[in-house]
């Protein structure tokens, strides 16, 4: 009789151990799944952020330590870019306040993706006009206009006309939170 009681006791201890192991595995799986779900929710929330173009351009100006730039009001942007009504829902631009500095930073938020190529064409025309204007008059201004870059991360189209345009584009991408994987699939850099 004592052997059967011992066997039953050992069997109960074995069942308790097995139960604890199974509960531990269930808790571990639940924790991992919770972590994954929270990450997915957080990533979706980040993907849906809409920054104002004014915020983006001001952050790029700060990151690049640009001095003597002044923000142009949205109503005055038509003096620089000939963008049809309804193409962009928000825009911002900084230009140099000094005659010897030709830096310009601009950002546009498109209303729909179908207008992306049209806007890039308008931007390229603007940059080409600057290059033509300065080609025989001012070598420094021409070189800066020639180094202009456009970066597209829908819905944003960013323009940097500066001696360090590539760095300004990188600053733009860091402001809107584009990582290297997303950059390969969504960002499109163009030069006129």
C-alpha angles and dihedrals in degrees: 000000000000090000093056091048089050091048091049090047092049090046090052091049089049091050092048091051092047091048091051090048092050092047090049091052091048091051091047093050091046091051092049092048091047090051092050093047093048090050091051092049091048092048091050090050090052092047091055096053114123114201122195113245089234090059091049096049093044091051092049090050089051094046092048093045091230112177129201097024121139127200116241116218117246090245091058095049089088087072087066108028123034097215118166117239114269096023097101128032096198136014140175135182138185122197133182118267091204123084092221095052119072101184118142129177121188137170131189130189110211123222092216136006093239090073094056097098092044091054092047089052090052091048092048090050090052092050092045090051089053091050092049092048094051100034096101100016110052123016094192093051091046092051091050092048090047091054092054116133135197122203124190123202103159125273088019128071112189126195126195120184102178141111087258099041094146091056090048090052089051090050089051091052092050091050093055092040102245109165125203094265093051091043091062093051104035112019119086120188118199135182123197 
